[in-house]
Amino acid sequence: MREIAYADPASVRFPYQDEIMEGESGQGYVLRMSLGNGLRSVVTIKSLLGKTHSMAFDANDAPYLAHWFGANEHLLAFALEEIEQGGRASGCRYAGHPLGRSYFLVRSFPKICPDCIEELGYCRLAWDLALCVACVRHRRVLIDACPWCTRPISWNRAALNACSCGCFWAENDAAGQPSNDELLIAHAIDLRMPDRSRVGAWCSPVSPWSSWGVLLQHLSLDGVMRIVFALATAAAYDFTAPVEPRSRRAMPKAQQTIRMAAGFGHKVARLEPISLRTHRPSVLIDLLCDFVASPSVESSTDFSTAQSMLHWLLSNSPKSTLHSRHASLAQLTLF
């Protein structure tokens, strides 16, 4: 079908209309509706909004998108990234949750479960979270690249469940086996998503929560992300652990983050002595201090967990050498 450039976006209304589904990714909804209206990808929609090929949709686009495709504007905005006033550096809201770091979301190169798309017909919100690398429903690893041509999966694709090379992922994908920790994090994210009631019916719960994972049960979504990244950052400073080169691609990097966080979390849970390779863990300090200082901290569990980790860090590092953008917090006696 020949795609048409419209002069006035406000006058556009596509013939195929549908509501966004509960638990559906906002970007996935735009792709689903674009394909349903005979467009080759979401690129035409991006051009109507004045966006470049590589830009992601966000909540500011919801009024136009809802008008064009028939969705409830508020439900669609809920499923798109709501950028804070200061830009992504100030954090965002996603699926009703505040997120304190821009890298907590994956925007340009999504991950999918081909089996879920075949059964549900849409892309899930949960997959847009950086640390969601597994599908609890199908006990498999998500994919972020075509298994046939190896190119990264993009939102600018010609089908929900197929690559531009012609590969249908559900038919040609050799599903990878996730680790228990990857399933645990995916389960923790699922429970904070709008379709969590459906998640509960999909399969028996991940068995059972590991000793370090217990603390994830009552945290906010932002708390889950922060604590896992904080544990992985601490693991990178651990003098007793071998230096592990950091992966660059989003999916392997997320899997590595979970693996490092789990290993270090087990150490902390077993009260093993920790020796940090650096005396200036500023990234770790800032990640936790921002969390403690944030007015948007959602629960006392978030606050107390971040405080406990700061207390542990202060107890295992020379206080005079700790540096942070929050100098006063870095010197606090927390308990």
C-alpha positions in Angstrom: 0.0 0.0 0.0 1.3 3.5 -0.9 1.7 5.6 2.2 0.3 9.1 2.2 1.7 12.2 3.9 -1.0 14.3 5.4 -0.7 18.1 5.5 -2.9 18.6 8.7 -2.5 15.9 11.4 -5.6 17.0 13.2 -7.7 16.1 10.1 -6.4 12.5 10.1 -8.6 9.6 11.3 -7.7 6.1 10.2 -10.4 3.7 9.2 -9.4 0.8 11.5 -10.1 1.8 15.1 -9.5 -0.1 18.3 -8.9 0.5 22.0 -5.5 -0.1 23.6 -5.6 -3.4 25.5 -4.9 -3.7 29.2 -1.2 -4.3 29.7 -0.4 -3.4 26.1 2.7 -1.3 25.4 1.8 2.2 24.0 4.5 1.9 21.3 3.2 -1.6 20.5 -0.3 -0.2 20.2 0.8 2.3 17.6 2.6 -0.5 15.6 -0.5 -2.7 15.8 -2.8 0.1 14.6 -0.4 1.2 11.9 -0.3 -2.4 10.5 -4.1 -2.7 10.9 -4.4 0.3 8.7 -2.2 -1.0 5.9 0.9 1.0 6.8 4.3 -0.7 6.3 5.5 0.4 9.8 5.2 3.2 12.3 7.4 5.6 10.3 4.5 7.4 8.7 3.0 8.0 12.1 6.2 9.4 13.4 6.5 11.7 10.4 2.9 13.0 11.1 4.1 13.9 14.6 7.3 15.5 13.4 9.4 12.7 14.9 12.5 11.2 13.3 12.8 7.6 12.4 14.7 6.8 15.7 12.5 8.8 18.1 10.1 7.0 20.5 6.4 7.9 21.1 5.6 9.4 24.5 2.6 10.6 26.4 2.7 14.0 24.7 1.7 12.2 21.5 -1.4 10.6 23.1 -4.0 13.2 22.0 -3.2 12.8 18.3 -2.7 9.0 18.5 -5.9 8.5 20.4 -7.8 10.7 17.8 -6.3 8.8 14.9 -6.8 5.3 16.1 -9.8 5.5 18.5 -8.1 4.8 21.9 -9.0 6.4 25.2 -6.5 9.2 25.5 -5.8 8.7 29.2 -5.3 4.9 28.8 -2.9 5.5 25.9 -0.9 8.1 27.8 -0.7 5.7 30.7 1.0 3.2 28.4 3.5 5.7 27.0 6.5 7.3 28.7 5.5 10.5 30.5 8.6 12.6 30.6 9.1 14.9 33.6 9.4 18.6 33.2 13.2 18.6 33.4 13.5 16.0 30.7 14.5 12.4 30.9 17.4 13.2 33.3 14.7 14.1 35.9 13.0 10.7 35.4 9.7 9.7 34.0 6.4 8.0 34.7 5.5 4.7 33.0 2.4 2.6 33.4 1.6 4.8 36.4 5.0 4.3 38.1 7.6 6.9 38.7 11.0 5.8 37.4 14.1 7.7 38.5 16.5 6.8 35.7 16.1 7.0 31.9 17.9 3.7 31.5 15.2 1.8 33.4 13.2 1.9 30.1 14.1 0.4 26.6 12.7 2.6 23.9 14.2 2.0 20.4 15.1 -1.7 20.4 12.3 -3.7 22.1 12.3 -7.2 23.5 9.4 -9.6 22.8 8.1 -13.0 23.6 7.0 -14.4 20.2 4.7 -17.0 21.9 2.9 -14.2 23.8 2.3 -12.2 20.7 0.9 -15.2 18.9 -1.5 -15.9 21.8 -2.3 -12.3 22.9 -2.0 -10.3 19.7 -0.1 -7.4 21.3 3.2 -6.4 22.8 3.2 -6.2 26.6 4.1 -3.1 28.7 6.3 -5.2 30.9 8.8 -5.9 28.1 9.6 -2.2 27.9 11.3 -2.3 31.3 15.1 -2.7 30.9 15.4 -5.6 33.4 12.5 -7.7 32.0 14.4 -10.3 30.0 12.2 -13.3 30.5 8.6 -14.4 30.0 7.2 -16.1 33.2 4.2 -17.4 31.2 6.3 -19.4 28.8 9.4 -19.9 31.0 11.6 -18.5 28.2 14.0 -15.7 27.5 12.7 -12.7 25.5 14.4 -12.0 22.1 15.7 -8.6 21.0 17.2 -9.7 17.6 15.9 -11.7 14.7 17.2 -15.3 15.0 17.4 -15.6 11.2 19.1 -12.3 10.1 20.4 -11.3 13.6 19.3 -7.7 13.1 18.0 -5.9 16.3 14.2 -5.9 16.6 12.8 -2.4 16.0 9.4 -0.7 16.5 9.8 0.4 12.8 9.0 -3.2 11.6 6.4 -4.5 9.2 4.7 -7.1 11.5 4.1 -7.6 15.2 5.7 -11.0 15.1 7.9 -11.1 12.1 11.1 -9.5 10.8 11.5 -7.5 7.6 13.7 -10.4 6.3 10.6 -12.6 6.3 11.3 -14.6 9.4 8.2 -15.4 11.6 9.7 -15.5 15.0 7.2 -17.9 16.6 8.1 -20.5 13.9 11.8 -20.1 13.8 12.8 -19.1 17.3 14.8 -21.4 19.5 13.6 -20.2 22.9 16.4 -19.7 25.4 16.1 -21.0 29.0 16.0 -18.2 31.6 17.7 -18.3 34.9 15.7 -18.4 38.1 16.9 -14.9 38.9 15.7 -13.6 35.4 12.3 -15.2 36.1 12.2 -13.7 39.5 12.8 -10.2 38.2 10.3 -10.7 35.4 7.7 -11.9 37.9 8.4 -8.9 40.2 7.8 -6.6 37.2 4.7 -8.5 36.0 3.1 -8.1 39.5 3.3 -4.3 39.1 1.7 -4.2 35.6 -2.0 -3.6 34.7 -2.4 -7.2 33.5 -1.1 -8.7 36.7 -4.4 -10.5 37.3 -3.9 -12.3 34.0 -0.3 -13.0 34.9 -1.4 -14.9 38.0 -3.6 -17.2 35.9 -0.8 -17.8 33.4 1.3 -20.0 35.5 2.2 -21.1 39.0 4.3 -18.4 40.9 8.1 -18.5 40.5 9.3 -20.8 43.2 10.2 -19.7 45.8 11.6 -16.2 46.3 15.4 -16.4 46.7 17.0 -15.0 49.9 18.0 -11.7 48.1 14.8 -11.5 46.1 12.6 -11.4 49.2 13.3 -7.7 49.5 11.8 -7.1 46.0 8.3 -8.2 47.0 7.1 -5.0 48.6 9.2 -2.4 46.7 7.7 -0.1 44.1 8.7 -0.7 40.5 11.3 2.1 40.8 12.5 0.4 44.0 12.9 -2.9 42.2 14.9 -1.3 39.4 17.1 0.8 41.7 18.0 -2.0 44.1 18.9 -4.4 41.3 21.1 -1.8 39.5 22.6 -0.8 42.9 23.5 -4.4 43.7 25.0 -4.9 40.2 27.0 -1.7 40.6 28.3 -2.9 44.0 29.2 -6.2 42.4 31.4 -4.4 39.9 33.3 -2.8 42.9 33.6 -6.2 44.7 37.3 -6.9 45.2 36.7 -10.6 45.8 34.9 -11.1 42.4 36.6 -11.3 39.0 36.3 -8.3 36.8 33.6 -8.9 34.2 33.6 -6.8 31.0 30.3 -5.0 30.7 28.0 -5.9 27.8 26.9 -3.1 25.5 23.7 -4.4 23.9 20.6 -3.8 26.0 19.5 -7.4 26.4 22.8 -9.0 27.3 23.6 -6.0 29.5 20.3 -6.5 31.4 21.0 -10.2 31.8 24.5 -9.4 33.1 23.0 -6.8 35.5 20.6 -9.4 37.0 23.3 -12.0 37.2 25.7 -9.6 39.0 23.0 -8.3 41.3 21.8 -11.8 42.3 25.4 -13.0 43.0 26.2 -10.0 45.2 22.7 -10.1 46.8 23.3 -13.6 47.9 26.6 -12.5 49.5 24.9 -9.7 51.4 22.1 -12.1 52.6 24.7 -14.5 53.9 26.5 -11.7 55.7 29.8 -12.4 54.0 32.5 -9.8 54.4 32.7 -7.3 51.5 35.7 -5.5 50.2 35.2 -2.8 47.6 37.7 -2.4 44.8 37.2 1.4 44.8 37.1 3.9 47.6 34.9 6.2 45.6 31.7 4.4 44.6 29.9 7.6 43.6 27.5 5.9 41.1 26.3 3.5 43.8 26.0 6.3 46.4 24.1 8.6 44.0 21.7 5.8 43.0 20.7 5.1 46.6 20.9 8.7 47.9 18.7 10.0 45.1 16.2 7.3 46.1 16.2 8.2 49.8 16.0 12.0 49.0 13.3 11.7 46.4 9.9 13.1 47.3 8.3 10.5 45.1 9.4 7.5 47.2 6.3 5.4 47.1 6.6 3.2 50.3 8.3 2.9 53.6 9.8 -0.3 52.2 11.5 1.6 49.4 12.9 4.1 51.9 14.1 1.6 54.5 15.7 -0.7 51.9 17.7 2.2 50.3 18.7 3.3 53.8 19.8 -0.2 54.8 22.0 -0.4 51.6 23.5 3.0 52.3 24.2 1.9 55.9 25.9 -1.3 54.6 28.0 0.8 52.2 29.1 3.2 54.8 30.0 0.3 57.0 32.1 -1.3 54.3 34.0 1.7 52.9 36.2 4.4 54.5 33.8 7.2 55.1 36.3 9.9 54.3 36.7 8.7 50.8 33.0 8.4 49.8 31.9 11.0 47.3 28.4 11.8 46.1 26.3 14.6 44.7 24.5 14.3 48.0 27.4 14.9 50.4 25.2 15.4 53.4 23.4 12.1 52.9 26.6 10.3 52.3 27.7 11.2 55.8 24.5 10.3 57.6 24.4 7.7 60.4 21.3 6.0 59.3 20.5 3.8 62.2 
